Amino acid sequence: MTIFGYPIKLLKKYKIIIIFSLIIIVYFFLNKYLLLKYPPVWPDEAEYADIALNILTNGNFKTSLHPQSIFPQNTIYTYPPFLMYIFAMCFRLFGFSITVQRATSVFFGSLFLVLFFIFSLKILKNKLLALLPVTFLVLDLTFMKATKVGRPEILIMVLTQISFLIMISYKNLLSYLAIGVCLGLSIITQPYGIIGLIIIIIYFFWKYKLESIKKLFIICMPVFISIVWWFYKINWRLDLLKIGMNLQALRKNLEPGYFSQLMTETNHYMSLLNLSLLLGSIYLVIYIILNKKTQEKIF
């Protein structure tokens, strides 16, 4: 007996691959349809594109959009450099456009789905169960919006997820260096990439106690080198970097906080859903900490 010309036994054998492929197809279809429609182009995307274009045309890590800026015009001090070089490479290969910039994020989003499925499989030990979180991501508005915007969030998630996968799969010198490289690139994509490093430090101390110090030292070496490269790109003007980061923080402080958004969200269903997820996450963390049998799985 066959379905679409394929034997049922063959379909059963590869059902996980088939289901996962369908999820990826839905992901690409939704992103293709909404690529330039939702969300609208953000001002940040224009800045990232301009910096990448300057890298591509004259090799300078700078922007041309703020001629009256308080900063020197030959260097950008408000963003780390790594993502700009990624965009510059993509523009060189596929041309300069918002479509290429957003398609880059869509590609990283698909890569994250693959990595997250592998990670879920290692944690849950069940192929069908591991498909659930991937499916939920594709149906999640916030994740799908992030995969269409030419910003750093999705690249940080990919680099952090790679480091997590390496951490739970290998335990040798080369793996610790690879973790450090991923985390270092994550931090010079956007400073809050340091969240991944903080999680790994907590996990290592939780699992290995004082034995983790040597491992963490090896991990931190590539992170340190990455940050040094960033400082080199801004000519070691850490005073201007501090001003740039403060300006970014001031802008973000003008935006409503997460809890304010929850309380003022016009879509009450979304408010309740997000609040339920938040409370559920807090409960889960407390349960894992208190339950000794699951402490090995706290990660």
Buried (B, 14 or more C-beta within 10 A) or exposed (E): EEEEEEEEEEEEEEEBEBBBEEBBEEBBEBBEEEBEEEEEBEEEBBBBBBBBBBBBEEEBBBBEEBEEBEBEEEBBBBBBBBBBBBBBBBBEEEEBEBEBBBBBBBBBBBBBBBBBBBBBBEBBEEBEEBBEBBBEBBEEEEBBEBBBBBBBBBBBBBBBBBBBBBBEEEEEEEBBBBBBBBBBBBBBBBBEBBBBBEBBBEBBBBBBEEEBEEBBEBBBBBBEEBBEBBEEBBEEBEEBBEBBBEBBEEEEEEEEEEEEEBEEBEEEEBBEEBBEEEEEEEEEEEEBEEEEEEEEEEB
